[in-house]
Amino acid sequence: MATRVPSIGKTHKKILLLVLAVVLVVDILSFSYYRILDRFELVTLDFRYSLRLAFLQKINPDIVIIEIGEDTLQGLGRWPLPRDYHASLIDVLNEAGSRMVMFDILFCEPSGWDAVLADSIKKAGNVYLSFAYTLDEKRNNGVMEAVDMEAPLLEDLKNAATGAGFINKMIDADGKVRSAPPFVRYKGGIYPSVSLKMACDYLGTAFDPTVIKKTVPIDERGAVLINFAGRWVDTFKHYSYLDILAAYQEISEGKPPRMDLRVLKDKVCFVGLTATGTQDIGPVPVESAYPMIGIHANLFNMFTNRVYLRRFGREGNLAVLILLAVVLLFFIRRVRPYLAFLISMGFVVLLFISAILLFVFCGLWIDIVCPSLILFGAYLAITIKRYITEIKVREKIQRELMVAASIQQCFLPAELPSVVGLDIAVSMKTAKEVGGDLYDFLKLDDERTGIMIGDVSGKGVPASLFMSRVETLFRVYSKSSNLPSEVLSKLNNEVASDERSGLFTTLIYAIFDSKKKELLFSDAGHLPLLIVHGQEARTISFEEGMAVGIMEGTKFIDKTVKLPVGSIAVLYTDGVSEARDVKSNEFGIERLTQAVKDSRLFSAQEIVDRILKELKAFQGRALQHDDITVAVLKSY
């Protein structure tokens, strides 16, 4: 047997689609790896920060903030304050027994009070000063690179200080401060931030970058996430720069001091500008206006308590994303679309809740935005694929239904017979491509013509197949008897004896005699026959007669009705009488009768057209729910 080999064109098409799929997946995953959506991710991070503050954070009780606020500037003068004030503050703090003093003030320009300040700094032996680098955030290899000294510390003050360090911080794309480098490389050496230098001295450990990198979660930029202990007013103890100096002055003058300076004993004092509207206030995750001196206090708190925040690595986030996407696709490919949507949203919610809990309780930052979008994208991709596949299947079914419809038409009369003394017209409109209504016209002899109309239970393909069988058998048995009741009896016995579909059909069969101008008919559970003559109308129905195909042995009877010239007989299915408007009202036999009366002077075809027009106007925007078949016989 020969083996069928796929054509080269199809093989190339499959390879091309595979390559495109791989490229698309790689591009999508690159959004996660290269953190393209980080600006949106930061919004979710701030939300996690705010939730984390709802739980008790570990705060070093030795930390105090000494604020140079509005009261200080009003009491001592404009900023920058003369440096003799700073010297006085250091003296007061030294006498009060403070453990450490840090100035978030850049002393890069000389002044006339530098010697006095240096003397106080040296005498205290616990003062830490600040300077600033110009950083190149792109050059790091795990350690941020300083390319220049932006605000160098005056040499005399540097020599007098116990320690000095930089105060640079990282500003994200949205202008907020969330991280800072713990140390940087400058001219071949590695130097700590002032907060880290103070923390090392506080803990009695040497500054060793190698050891610190093993314990402190430093990201690929060479920075650490700042673990904010709380909002500004709720975190650490705050004292006014002015109040401390004034209290010391009041004690010297023997007056009751405005504050007890003993609260500063053994404290680590962070001195900085906090006045509203100054450049040392900016946005952070927990507040939109936060004094930058708080950054260094929070860093010191984080280093001394060893409670860190860390971001999950690129590879880790990518692995989580791929795992979630694979599991999600495994589930949603096997369920209905609405359930697939619920599962997809469940995965996103689970990711969101897990990310929040991990950050709040473990300090671990995992990405939310990119994975959520990609998971939702995976759901959309599967849904679109399903939709396209379903469209193709429906198109195939539609083509098959069109073929079935054309085949079904073959079972119906190709043209209406020419009958002396009788004008005949018929119309059939199926609710779907194929239907279950049927009709037939048979020329039995020169004087007699058979007319049949029926309605199969159900709709669509099953009904159309059943209709085809009934139509075929009807043509066979209609030639074997002159009585409609006998034809229906034989037809019923044949259909009922081998019916496994559960379907049946109502049916009315009439024989018109052109010479006698009468209609002999029998009814198998069908709708009443409508007879209209002039302004008079009546319906003829049978109490006897069961639908064809339900039970063998059913008996049928015949009736005769005269059709003098001008009389009209209407045969129809329930798609006419039970047609509904948008309010579910039925068209009914009364409206059908009135439509026939209004057009009784016209031809049979014009009467059919009038019925259909009235029916359409009645239905309005309502959908057709059943097959509509109507036949009109007009005697002349």
N, C-alpha and C positions, 0 to 999 in steps of 0.2 A: 504493500500500500504506500502510495506516495505521501510524503510529509509536506504539509503546507507551510511555506516559509513566509514570514511577514515581509511586506514590501519595504524597500529601502526608504521610501518616503515616510511610511508610518514609523519605522525605527528611528529615523532622524527627528521626527516630530516628538516622539516620546523622550528622546535624549534632550531635545531642546526644552521641553516642558520640565524635565527633571532639573536641568541646569538653572532655569528661571526660578523654579521653586527653591532650590538651594540658595541662590543669590538673594531671593526675597527673605528667606529665613535668616540668613546672615545679616542682612541689612536691618531687619527687625531686632535681632539680638544685639546689634551694635548700639541701639538706642540705650539698652541697659548697660552694656560694658563701658561705653564712652560717656555715660551719664548726661545724655543730651537734654533730658527733661529735668535736670537738677533744679532749675529755678522753681518748678512746681513742687518738686520733692521737698524743697526747703519750707514750703508752706505747711506741708504735713509734719515736718520736723518741729516747727514752732508749736503746732497743736500738741504734739507729744511732750514738748517741754512744759507747756502749760498744765497738762495732766500730771506730769511728774511732780510739779510743785504742790499738787494736792496731797501728796504723801510726805511724811516727815523726812526731811533731808538732814544729813549729818553735817553739823556746823561746828567748826573749831571755836570754842568760847573765848579764845585769847584774841581774836581778831576784832579790832574796832576801826571805825572810819572817822577821820577828823575832816570835817567838811569846811571848805572855803566857800560858803554860800553867800546869799544876798546880804545877810546880816553882817558878815565879816567885811564884805566890800563896802557896805555903808558905814561901818564903824572905823575901818582902817584906811580906806581910800580905794582908788581905782586899781584894777589889775594891770600889770603885775605888781604885787605887793613888794615894798622894799625888803631886801633880804635880811635886814636886821630883825624883822618880825619873825622870820623863819628861825633865826638864831635864838631868839627869845623862846619860841615854841620848843625847840630842841632842849634848851636849858630846863624849861618847866617839866617836860616829859621825862628828862633824865632824873630830875629831883623827885618826880612822882614814882620813879621805879619802873618805867616802861621797858619792855624787853627788846623790842625792835621798833624802828621808825623808818618808814619808806615814804619818799617824796615822789609823787607822780607829777613832777615839775621839771622842765628841761632847763638846766643852768648852763646854757651854751654861750651866752653873751656876758662879758665881764661887767661888774658893777662896783661901786665904791664900798660896798659892805661885804665883799667876798672874803676878806681876811677874818672879819668877825664871824661870819657863817662857818668858815673852815675851822676856826678855833672851837666853836661850839660843837661841830660835828666830831672833831677829833677827841674832845673832852668826853662826849657822850659814849663814843665807842660802839654804837649800835645803830648807826644811821646808814641807810641804803639809798643811793641816788640813781637817777635814770638818764638814759640817752636813747637815741633812735638811729637806726640804720636805714639805708635805702635797700630794699630787698628785691631780689629777682625771683619771683615765685616759680618760674619755669625751670630754673636751674637748682636742683636739689639732690636727687639720688637719695631721698630719705632725710636729708638735712638741708634746710633752706639756706640759700646763698645770699650773703650780704655783699653788695657791690660797692657801697660807699657809706661813709658816716654822714647821715643827714643832719643830726643835731648832736654834736660831740659834747661830752661833759668837760667842763673846765678842769684843767689838770690839777690845780691846787685843791679843788673840792674832791676830785677823784682820789687824790692821795690821802685826804683826810678821812674819807668815808670807809666804813667797815666793808662795804661791798657795793658794787654797781652792776647794773644790767640793763639790757634794752627793754623798751616798753611797746615794741611793735605788735600789732594785732592784725588779723586777717579780716578784710571787709568783703563779704560775698556780693554776688551780682545784684542783689536787692538792697544793698547798702547796710545790711545788718552785720554785727560782729558775733560770730559763733565759735571762732577758733583762734588760736595764737600759736606761734612757734615756741617750743620750750627752749630751744637753743638754735644758733645759726653758725654757719661757717663764714669766717671773715679773714681774708689774707692768710689762709692755711691753718688758722686756729679755729676752735669751736668754743663759743661763748654762750652762757646761759641768759635767759630773761631774768629780770630783777626778781620776779615772783619765784622762779625756780631756785635762784641763788639764795634767797631768803629761806625757802623751804628746806634746802639742804643744810643750811646753818642751823635752822630751828630743830631739825631732826638729828643733827650731829653727824651727818654723812658728807663725804666728799663729792664734789661734782664730777661724775664720771659718765660721759655720754653713752658709753657702751653698756653700762649697767642700767642706766635710765631707759634705754631703748628696749631692754628686756622686760621692764615692768610697766612702763608708761605706753599706752596705745597711741603711737605716733602714726599719722596717715602718710600716704605716699607723697604728699606735698611737704612733709616735715612739720606738720602742725598737730595740735591736740584740740579736740572738742572741749569747750568750756562747760564744766558742770555747774550751771547756775544753781546756787543753793536756794534762791527765792527772789522775790521782787525787792526793789531797792529799799522801801521803807520797812519791809518785814525781815530783812536779813542783816545780821551783825548789829552791833551797837553803834550808834551815831552820836558824835559830839561836835559842837561848833568850835571852829578854830578860834573865833573871837571869845567865846565863853571860857575856853581854857586859859587864854592870856588874861582875861578880865578877872577870872576867879583867883589866879595867882596874885594879881595886883591887889585884889580885895583882901586876900589873906595877909599880904605884906602890910596893908594899912589897918589891919585889925578889924576888918569888916566881915560880916557873914558872907561867905563865897556863894556865888550863884550855882556852883556845882562842886561836888566832892572830888577832888583830884586823885583821891586814893583809888577810884575805880579804874585808873589807868595803870596801876601797878601790875607788872608782868604781862602787859598787853602788847600785841603786835599792832602798831598804829600805822594806818595807811592815810597819808595826807594828800588831798587833791581838790581840784576845783569842781564844785557842784552847783554853782550859780546858774539859774535858768537863762537860757539863750547863749551860753558860752560854747566854744568849740569842743569842749571836753564832755559833751552830752550827745549821745547818739542812740540809734535803735539796736536792740538785742532781741533774742527770741521771746523773752518774757515781758518786755516792755518796749514801748516806742521811743521813750526818752529816758536813757539810763546813763548816769555819770560813769565815765570811763575808769575812774579810780576803782569802781566796783569790779571791773574786769580783773584787775590784779589781785584784789582781795579774794575773788572767787577762784582764781588760779592757785593762789597760796592755800586756800581751803581744800582744794582738790588734791594738790600735791601732798599736803600734810595728812589728810585723811585717807589718801590712796583710794579714793572712790572716783573712778574714771568713766567716761563715755567713750564708746568706740563705734566706728562705722564698719559694717560688714564689708569685706573686700569685694572688688569687682567680680572676681571669679566666684566667690560665694554667692553673691546676688544672682549671678548668671546661672549658677547651678540650681538655686532655689526656683528661679523662673522656669528653667527647662523642665524641672521635675513637676512643678505645678501644671505647666502647659501639657505635658505628656499625660499626666493623670486625668486632667480635665478632658482632653480629647478622647481618652479611653472611655470615659463615662458618657459624654454628650453625643457620641456617635451612635449610641445604642438606645437612645430614649427619644421621646417626642419633643418637638421644638419648644413647647412651653416649659417642659420639665428641664430641657437643656439650658434654657434661659435661667431658670431658678437655680440650677446647679452651678452655672457660671457665676451668677451673682453671689451664691453661697461661698464659692472659692474666694471671690474678691473680699467679701465681708470677713471671712476667716483670716485672710492675709492681713487685712486692716487691723482686726482685733489682736492678732498675734504680734504684729509690728508694734502696736501700742503697748501691750503687756511687756514685751521684751525690752522696750526702751524705758518704761516707767520703773520696772523692777530689776532689770539686769543692766541697764545702761547701753543696750545694743541697738544700733540704728540700722535697720534693714529697709531697703527701698520699698515704696508702696506704689507710687504713681506709674512708673514704667511697667512693672509687673501687672498692675491692674488693667492698664490699657492693652497690654499684649494678651492677657487672658481674655478680655472682652473681644479683642480682635480675633483670637482663636475661635471664640464662639461665633462671631460674625462670619468668619471664613467657612466654618463647617455649615452654618445656616445657609450661606450663599451657595455653597457647593450643593447642599441638599435641594435648594430652590432651583438651581440650574438643572440638576438631575431630574427633579420632579417636572420641570417644564418640558424636558425632552421626553419623559415618559408620557406626559399629557399630550404632547404633540403627536407622539406615536399612536396613543389611544384615539386621539381626535381623527387621525388619518384612517384608522381602522373603523371608527364609527361612521365616517363619511362613506367608506366602502359598504359598511353594514346598512346604512341608510339607502344607498343606491340599490342594494340587494333587496331590501324590504320593499322598495317601490316596485320591484319586479313582481311581487305577489299581489299588488293592487292593479285594478284595471288600467290599461294604458290609455284608453279613451272611453268615453261614455257611449252606451249603445243608443241608436236612433230608434225611438219607440213611437209608433203612431198614436196620437192622442195624449202623449205624456212628455212634458218638458222636464228634464232631469239636470240637476247641478249638485256638485258635492265639493267640500273643502275639508282638508285634514291638516292641522298644524300641531306637530308634536312638541311636548314640553322640553324634551331633550333631542339629541341628534336622531335617535330612533325612539319609537314609542310602541304602545300596546293597543292603540285603536286600529280597527280594521273595517273595511267595507268592500262590497263587491256588487257587480251588476252582471246578470246572466241572461242571455237571449235564449229562452227555453224553446220557443217556437214562434210562429208568425204573430200570434196573438198574446202570448204570455212572456213577461219579463220578470226575472227574480232580482230582488233588491235586498241586500243584507248589510247590517251595520252592527259592530260589536265593540266591546271595551274589555281588555284584559286587565285583571287585577295587577297592580304594580306598575312600574315604569322602567324605562331604559332598556338595556340589552336583554335581560331575562324576559321582559314582557314582549319585546319584539320577536324573540325566538319562538315564544309560545304562540304569538300572533301568527307567525309564518306557518306553524304546524296546523293551527286551527283553520287558517285560510285554505291550505292545501286539501285538508280533509273535507272541508265544506264543499269545495268544487267537485270532489269525487261523489259525495252523497247527494248533492243537489240534483244530480242527473239520474238518480235512481228512484226518485219519488216525486209525485205531483203535489203532495201535501207538505207545507212547511213544518208541521209538527213531527212528521215522520223523519224529515231530514234532520231536525234538531235532536230527535231521539237517537238516531244512529250516530250522529256526530258526538253526542254526549257520552254514549256507551263506549265509543272508541277512545275518546280522550281520557275519560275517567278510569278505564281499565288499566292504563299504563302511565298514570300521571304521578311523578315523584317530585315535582318542583313545588307543589303546594299552590300553584296558580290555577286560576279559572277565568272564564270570560262570560260576561253577560252578552246577550245577542238577540237581535230581532231579525226575522227573515220574513219577507213579504213577496207575494207574487201578484203583479198587476195584470189584469185581463183587459186588453184594449177594447174588446168587443163589448164586454159587460160593464166597463167603467167601474170596476170594483177592485178592491185590494184584499187578498186573502193572506193573512199573516199569523205568525206564532211568535211568542215572546219567551226567551230563556232568562228571566230575571232582569231584563233591561228596563230602561226608562219608558214612561208612557209615550205612545204615539200621539203626535199633535196634529189635529185636523182643523183647518180653517176654511170656512166658506162664507164669503162676504164679511160681515161684521160678527159672525158667529164663530166660536172656537170651542173645541172640546178635546179632552185627552182620553185616550183609551189605554187601559192597563190591564194586566192579568194578575189575579190573585194566585193562580197556579203558575208553575214553571220555575224551576231552579236553574241557577247559572250552570253553564256547560263545564263539565270537568270535575264536579264536586262528588257526585254519586251516580253509579250505574243504575239503570232502571227508572230513571226519572221520566214521568209522563208529561207530555206537552199537549196543548189544545190549539185549535185554529179558530180564528174569528174573521168575519168579513165586514168590510166597511165600503160603502159606496163613495166614489169620487166623481161626481158629476162635473161638467165643464166649469172651470174656474176654481175648483176645489184644490186645496194645497195640503199635502201631507209632509210633515217634517220629522225626520229621524235624526237623533243627535246623541251624543255621549255626555257624561256628567261633567266633562270639561267645559261645556257650555252653560248648563243650568247651575253648576256649582262654582263658576268663576267668581273670584272675590276681588273687592277693591281694597284700598289701603287700610280701611277700617274693618276688614274681614266680613263685610256684607256680601251676600250671594246675589248673583245676577237673577236667578230664579226663572220659573216657567212663565210668570206673568210678563216679565220684560221680553222674553223670547216671543211670547204670543203677540205682544203689542208691536214688536218689530216686524213680524210677519204680516199682521193686519195693515200696518202703514205702507207696506210695499206689495200688497196682494195683487195690484194691477200690473206689476212688472213681471219680467221673465224670472225663471227659476234661479238663474245665475245672479240676477240683480237682487233677488230676495236673500240669497246667501251672502252677497256682499253687504247688504244692509244689516243683516244679523251680526256679521263680523265687525262692522263699523260701530254698531251700538255696543257690542261686547268690549271693544278696545276703549271706547270712550268711558265705559263704566269702570273698567279696571284701572285706568289712569297709570300711575307709576308702579302699581302692584305687579309683581312678577307672575308669570303664567305658571301655575303649579300642576297642571294636568293637561293631557292631550285634548285637543279641541277638534271634534269631527261633527259636521252637520251636512245632511243631505236633504234636498228639497225636491219633491215630486209635485208638479203642477199639471192638472188635467186641462186639456183644451179640446 
